Amino acid sequence: MSSTTETSRGPSDFEKPLGSAATTVASFDEAGSGPLKRLQHFLHNYPTAIPFIVLVISVLAFSAIVGERFYATRNLAIVLQQVTVIAILGIAQTLVILTAGIDLSVGAIMILSHVVMGKLAVDSGFPVPIAFSLGLLCGLVCGAINGSLITFLRLPPFIATLGTWNIFNALNLWYSESQTVRPGDIDAAAPFLKIMGTSLTINAAQFAFGTVLMFTLAVIVWYMLNKTAFGRHIHATGDDEEAARLAGIRTDRTLIAVYTLAGLICAIAGWALIGRVGAVSPNSGQTANLDSITAVVIGGTSLFGGRGSLVGTLVGALIVGVFSSGLKLAGLDVLWQVFAVGLLIIIAVAIDQWIRKVSA
């Protein structure tokens, strides 16, 4: 009798509750995936969407407020020239922040490297190729020092690079003797150092070689981050260093390589700075450290590591340049430019926190 009862309960009887539960879960998921949640997931998958939207809105807004003076090709070319050095530093800073670190010394490395180039070529009489190479080597060594302090001594990146920022600044003032290498002296002894300031004229707008260098570096580093194993190791280390180590990634080696590469890129930014300013000054780029972080954060790269975009960093630098140019042409005081950038930073970090919370 009992067997007859069991036989009468076919598989369909057991499938009914299961199908019912699945339907309930599916309907719950549909109810929970409203427009706001879909937007959050979209922004998580495409972190550069927000800076692109902000850039387009700001260009349209300033074009309406200021008029033809703002969107003229010449003014937009000037904006590009103004953000070139910060964008190059932002490329270096992006690499570091993707590993969940931060480098407060990028500006100091840039200044020290460009002082080494200028002093060796002009004051010490070194052949220009050697002086230029030693300047790049200086940036590379400074970056390797940062990476070594973080990996071997296990110092927090903030503390390590805060310390080296002071050390590199002191070395800069000591070696330069707080004296500027003048434009005329560079023209006479090492005109190659100023080549990034040379301009190409296109439709009455002048685009500096430094801007071309910026985009070239961006393409190279973008390819490295997205198409190579090293790039995947960088993202994995920033996302979860312990999990990356357990997966077989040599995270210490990755971190040293990242900081070393960042130092080299900072030295290249120093070369671009010579072309931009036309001289070698130990007092240049005083706000470069914070400016580079600003470009990265506004560009959508997460300060918690593992998620971000190099394209976003370039867009972030352009946003800062557009706001500075637009507010200046609108006749507003420079303090409102600083206010606007600070507000953008707060909004960008708040959005990043919101996206991380939902994606978790």
VENQUINOR-V615196 format. One record per residue. RES is the residue in one letter. PHI is phi in whole degrees, -180 to 180 (999 if undefined). D_CENTER is the distance of its C-alpha to the mean C-alpha in Angstrom with 1 decimal. Layout:
res = <RES:RES>
phi = <PHI:PHI>
d_center = <D_CENTER:D_CENTER>
//
This chain:
res = <M:S:S:T:T:E:T:S:R:G:P:S:D:F:E:K:P:L:G:S:A:A:T:T:V:A:S:F:D:E:A:G:S:G:P:L:K:R:L:Q:H:F:L:H:N:Y:P:T:A:I:P:F:I:V:L:V:I:S:V:L:A:F:S:A:I:V:G:E:R:F:Y:A:T:R:N:L:A:I:V:L:Q:Q:V:T:V:I:A:I:L:G:I:A:Q:T:L:V:I:L:T:A:G:I:D:L:S:V:G:A:I:M:I:L:S:H:V:V:M:G:K:L:A:V:D:S:G:F:P:V:P:I:A:F:S:L:G:L:L:C:G:L:V:C:G:A:I:N:G:S:L:I:T:F:L:R:L:P:P:F:I:A:T:L:G:T:W:N:I:F:N:A:L:N:L:W:Y:S:E:S:Q:T:V:R:P:G:D:I:D:A:A:A:P:F:L:K:I:M:G:T:S:L:T:I:N:A:A:Q:F:A:F:G:T:V:L:M:F:T:L:A:V:I:V:W:Y:M:L:N:K:T:A:F:G:R:H:I:H:A:T:G:D:D:E:E:A:A:R:L:A:G:I:R:T:D:R:T:L:I:A:V:Y:T:L:A:G:L:I:C:A:I:A:G:W:A:L:I:G:R:V:G:A:V:S:P:N:S:G:Q:T:A:N:L:D:S:I:T:A:V:V:I:G:G:T:S:L:F:G:G:R:G:S:L:V:G:T:L:V:G:A:L:I:V:G:V:F:S:S:G:L:K:L:A:G:L:D:V:L:W:Q:V:F:A:V:G:L:L:I:I:I:A:V:A:I:D:Q:W:I:R:K:V:S:A>
phi = <999:-66:-67:-63:-65:-67:-66:-69:-91:-77:-58:-64:-67:-78:-73:-60:-62:-63:-62:-64:-65:-63:-64:-63:-63:-62:-68:-66:-62:-65:-68:-81:-98:-79:-60:-66:-69:-64:-64:-63:-69:-63:-67:-68:-78:-128:-66:-85:-63:-63:-61:-63:-63:-62:-63:-63:-63:-66:-64:-64:-66:-71:-64:-72:-78:-87:95:-62:-61:-77:-87:-62:-55:-63:-67:-65:-66:-65:-59:-60:-63:-68:-97:-57:-65:-65:-66:-65:-62:-63:-62:-63:-66:-61:-57:-70:-68:-62:-89:71:-111:-157:-125:-83:-105:-60:-66:-66:-64:-59:-67:-61:-65:-75:-68:-60:-58:-67:-66:-66:-74:-95:-83:-95:74:-68:-56:-57:-59:-71:-61:-65:-64:-68:-65:-65:-63:-60:-63:-63:-66:-61:-65:-65:-62:-58:-62:-68:-61:-77:-89:-83:-93:59:-80:-61:-54:-61:-70:-61:-78:-66:-67:-70:-57:-68:-64:-66:-64:-65:-63:-61:-68:-68:-71:-81:56:57:-113:-90:-84:-74:-55:-62:-68:-67:-59:-77:-104:-149:-62:-59:-65:-100:-66:-69:-90:-67:-114:-103:-101:-132:52:68:-107:-104:-114:-74:-60:-60:-67:-63:-60:-59:-67:-64:-60:-61:-65:-62:-70:-60:-62:-61:-71:-105:-123:-125:-66:-60:-62:-66:-66:-62:-63:-66:-64:-71:-70:-162:-63:-66:-65:-63:-65:-66:-81:101:-82:-82:-65:-63:-63:-63:-65:-62:-63:-64:-68:-66:-63:-61:-63:-64:-64:-63:-65:-64:-62:-63:-63:-64:-65:-60:-67:-71:-88:88:-146:-117:-118:-69:-103:-75:60:-65:-105:-62:-59:-69:-63:-67:-64:-59:-61:-67:-68:-63:-75:98:-77:-76:-68:-92:86:82:-141:167:-148:-69:-61:-60:-63:-63:-65:-61:-64:-65:-61:-61:-64:-65:-64:-62:-67:-64:-68:-67:-67:-78:87:-84:-66:-62:-63:-74:-66:-64:-60:-64:-65:-61:-65:-62:-62:-61:-64:-63:-68:-63:-65:-61:-62:-63:-66:-62:-63:-73:-66:-70>
d_center = <75.5:72.2:71.2:72.1:69.9:67.0:67.6:67.6:64.0:62.2:58.6:58.0:58.9:56.0:53.6:54.2:52.5:49.6:49.1:49.5:46.8:44.4:45.1:44.5:41.1:40.1:41.3:39.4:36.1:36.8:37.6:34.4:32.1:32.3:30.1:27.8:27.3:26.7:24.0:22.3:22.5:21.3:18.1:17.7:18.1:16.1:13.0:12.1:15.6:15.2:12.7:14.9:17.9:16.9:16.1:19.5:21.4:20.2:21.2:24.5:25.2:24.7:26.7:29.5:29.5:29.1:30.6:30.7:29.1:25.7:25.5:27.2:25.6:25.7:23.8:21.0:20.9:20.7:17.7:15.9:17.1:16.1:12.4:12.3:11.8:9.1:7.2:8.1:7.1:3.5:4.3:6.2:4.7:3.4:7.0:8.4:7.7:9.0:12.0:12.6:12.1:10.6:10.9:12.7:14.0:11.3:13.2:16.5:15.8:15.1:18.2:20.4:19.6:20.5:23.5:24.7:24.5:26.4:29.0:29.9:30.3:32.1:33.8:34.5:35.4:33.3:33.1:29.8:28.6:29.2:27.6:24.5:24.4:25.0:22.1:19.8:21.7:21.2:17.4:17.9:20.6:18.6:15.8:18.8:20.4:17.5:17.6:21.4:21.7:19.7:21.6:25.0:25.6:23.7:22.2:19.6:16.1:16.3:19.7:19.3:16.4:18.2:21.2:19.8:18.2:21.8:23.2:21.1:21.8:25.5:25.6:24.2:26.9:29.5:28.9:28.5:31.4:29.5:30.6:28.8:29.4:30.7:30.0:33.6:33.5:30.4:32.1:35.2:33.8:30.4:29.6:27.2:24.6:24.5:24.3:20.8:22.3:24.9:24.9:26.0:28.1:27.8:30.0:30.3:26.6:25.1:21.9:20.9:20.4:17.1:15.8:17.3:15.6:12.1:13.1:14.8:12.1:10.0:13.2:14.0:10.9:11.2:14.9:14.5:12.5:15.0:18.1:18.7:20.0:17.5:14.7:17.0:17.6:14.0:14.0:17.6:17.0:14.4:16.7:19.8:20.2:24.0:24.5:22.4:24.7:27.8:26.8:27.0:23.5:23.5:20.6:21.3:21.1:17.8:16.3:17.8:16.6:12.9:13.3:15.5:13.3:10.5:13.4:14.6:11.5:11.9:15.5:14.9:13.0:16.3:18.3:16.7:17.4:21.0:21.4:20.0:22.1:25.0:25.6:24.5:24.3:23.7:23.0:20.1:16.6:17.9:15.2:12.3:11.2:11.3:10.0:6.5:6.8:8.4:6.1:3.9:7.5:9.2:7.4:9.2:7.4:10.3:10.7:13.6:11.9:13.0:11.7:8.8:7.9:6.2:8.6:7.7:4.5:7.3:9.7:8.3:8.6:11.9:13.1:13.0:14.8:17.2:18.1:18.8:20.8:22.6:23.7:24.8:26.8:28.2:29.6:27.9:27.4:24.2:24.3:23.7:20.5:19.3:21.0:19.3:15.7:16.8:18.4:15.4:13.5:16.7:17.1:13.7:14.3:17.9:17.2:15.1:18.1:20.5:19.0:19.0:22.5:23.9:22.4:24.0>
//
